[in-house]
Amino acid sequence: MRNFAIVIAAASLASGFLVAEGAKAQQRFQLERTDQGIVRLDTETGAITTCTQENNELTCRMAPDERAAYETELDLLENG
């Protein structure tokens, strides 16, 4: 019976941790509706992504300066 209580306590702590991590991930991104679609801000990195709905599809693109930084980082990783 004591082992059962320990297992229940451990499961409760673990589920609380998972809920806290999920809430943290939800707070990382901020979404704002605009006339052209949706803007997503990554509050950790500052990256901005714009999303528009075209032909019943949501299309998202990084802001031009973010795309350039992304491409540079990919080149650095590929070339070592």
C-alpha positions as CSV (number, residue, x, y, z in Angstrom):
1,M,0.0,0.0,0.0
2,R,2.9,2.4,0.8
3,N,4.5,1.7,-2.6
4,F,1.1,2.5,-4.3
5,A,1.0,5.9,-2.5
6,I,4.6,6.6,-3.6
7,V,3.7,5.8,-7.2
8,I,0.6,8.0,-7.1
9,A,2.7,10.9,-5.6
10,A,5.4,10.5,-8.3
11,A,2.7,10.4,-11.1
12,S,1.1,13.6,-9.7
13,L,4.4,15.4,-9.7
14,A,5.3,14.2,-13.2
15,S,1.9,15.3,-14.6
16,G,2.3,18.7,-12.9
17,F,5.7,19.1,-14.6
18,L,4.2,18.2,-18.0
19,V,1.4,20.7,-17.6
20,A,3.9,23.4,-16.6
21,E,6.1,22.6,-19.6
22,G,3.1,22.7,-21.9
23,A,2.0,26.1,-20.5
24,K,5.6,27.4,-21.0
25,A,5.6,26.3,-24.7
26,Q,2.2,28.0,-25.3
27,Q,3.6,31.3,-23.9
28,R,6.6,31.2,-26.2
29,F,4.6,32.2,-29.3
30,Q,2.4,35.2,-29.6
31,L,-0.2,35.4,-32.5
32,E,-1.7,38.6,-33.8
33,R,-4.3,38.8,-36.5
34,T,-3.7,41.4,-39.2
35,D,-5.6,42.5,-42.3
36,Q,-3.3,40.3,-44.4
37,G,-3.4,37.2,-42.1
38,I,-1.6,36.3,-38.9
39,V,1.8,37.3,-37.5
40,R,3.6,34.8,-35.1
41,L,6.2,36.2,-32.8
42,D,8.7,33.8,-31.1
43,T,9.1,35.5,-27.8
44,E,12.4,33.7,-27.1
45,T,14.2,34.4,-30.4
46,G,12.3,37.4,-31.7
47,A,11.7,35.6,-35.0
48,I,8.6,36.8,-36.9
49,T,6.6,34.6,-39.2
50,T,3.7,35.9,-41.3
51,C,0.9,33.6,-42.3
52,T,-1.8,34.1,-44.9
53,Q,-4.7,31.9,-46.0
54,E,-4.7,31.2,-49.8
55,N,-7.0,28.7,-51.4
56,N,-8.0,27.3,-48.1
57,E,-4.3,26.7,-47.1
58,L,-2.4,28.5,-44.4
59,T,1.0,29.6,-45.9
60,C,3.6,30.9,-43.5
61,R,6.8,32.7,-44.4
62,M,9.6,34.0,-42.3
63,A,10.3,37.8,-42.4
64,P,13.0,38.5,-45.0
65,D,15.8,39.3,-42.4
66,E,14.9,36.2,-40.5
67,R,15.1,34.1,-43.6
68,A,18.6,35.5,-44.4
69,A,19.8,34.7,-40.9
70,Y,18.3,31.2,-41.2
71,E,20.1,30.6,-44.5
72,T,23.4,31.8,-43.1
73,E,23.1,29.5,-40.1
74,L,22.3,26.6,-42.5
75,D,25.4,27.4,-44.5
76,L,27.6,27.5,-41.4
77,L,26.3,24.2,-40.2
78,E,26.8,22.5,-43.6
79,N,30.3,23.8,-44.1
80,G,31.4,23.2,-40.5
